[in-house]
Amino acid sequence: MSGLTPDLWFKRKTYGWGWAPATWQGWLVFLVWIIFFYLSLYYVRPAWLNNLLIFFSIVVLFAVCYLKGEKPRWQWGKRA
């Protein structure tokens, strides 16, 4: 977490493109998303509504990561 400012909840992945939780707030957002995703898979019917909820939950998770995370970019490991 070196170099990560306190207001950022997600850090850039070391390999590839994307984010990983870096603070307790980031982990809480991710945990709530996982619970919502699981519950919508097993308890929401009909299927079209389930698909719509999952799509919008992914959009919301992406938006939170983008707003509260480091600027995303492709990486091939740590810089020397």
N, C-alpha and C positions, 0 to 999 in steps of 0.2 A: 504494500500500500504506500510505498514511498512516493512522494510527489502528488498524492491524491489530496485535493482540498477537502475540508470537512463538509462542504455542502454537496459533494458528489456521492451518490449512493452506490454507483456501479462503476467498475473500472473496465478498461478496454481489455479484451482477451489477449493472451500472449501470442497465440497462433490463430490466424484466420481473422474473421470480422465478427464483431459482436461484443457483448458485455457479460460480466460476471458480478454478482453481488459483492460489495466491498465493505459495507457497514451493516449495522443491525437493521436500519431502515430498508436497505436493499433486500436483505434476507427476509424481512417481514413482507414486503411487496411480493417477492417471489413465492413465499409460502402461501399467502392468501390467493395468489393466482393459481398455484397448483391445486389447492383445495377447491376453488371455484371450477377449475377445469375438470377435476375428477367428479364433482357433484353434477355438473352439467352433462357429462358423458353417461352417467348411470341413472339420473333422475329426471331428465328433461325429455319430454316427448311432445310433439312429433319430431321426426329426424330433421326437418328443415329448420325448426326453431333451435334445435341443438347445434346444428351447423352454424347458424347465424350467431348464437351466443359465443361459440368457440372462436369464430372469426373476429368478433368485436373484442373479446377478451385478449386475443393476441395483439390486435391493434392498440389497445389500451396499454398492455405491457410494453410494447415497442415504444410507444409515446413516452411512458414514464422513464424507461431506460434512456431514451434520447435526451429528455429534458434534465434528468438527474444523473447523467453519466458523462464520462469523458467523451470527447469527439471520436466517433467511430472511424476506423481506417483499417486497411488490411495490414497485418503484421506477420513476420516470420521469426518470431522470438524476440528476446530482449536485445536492445542495442548495447554494444560494447562501450 
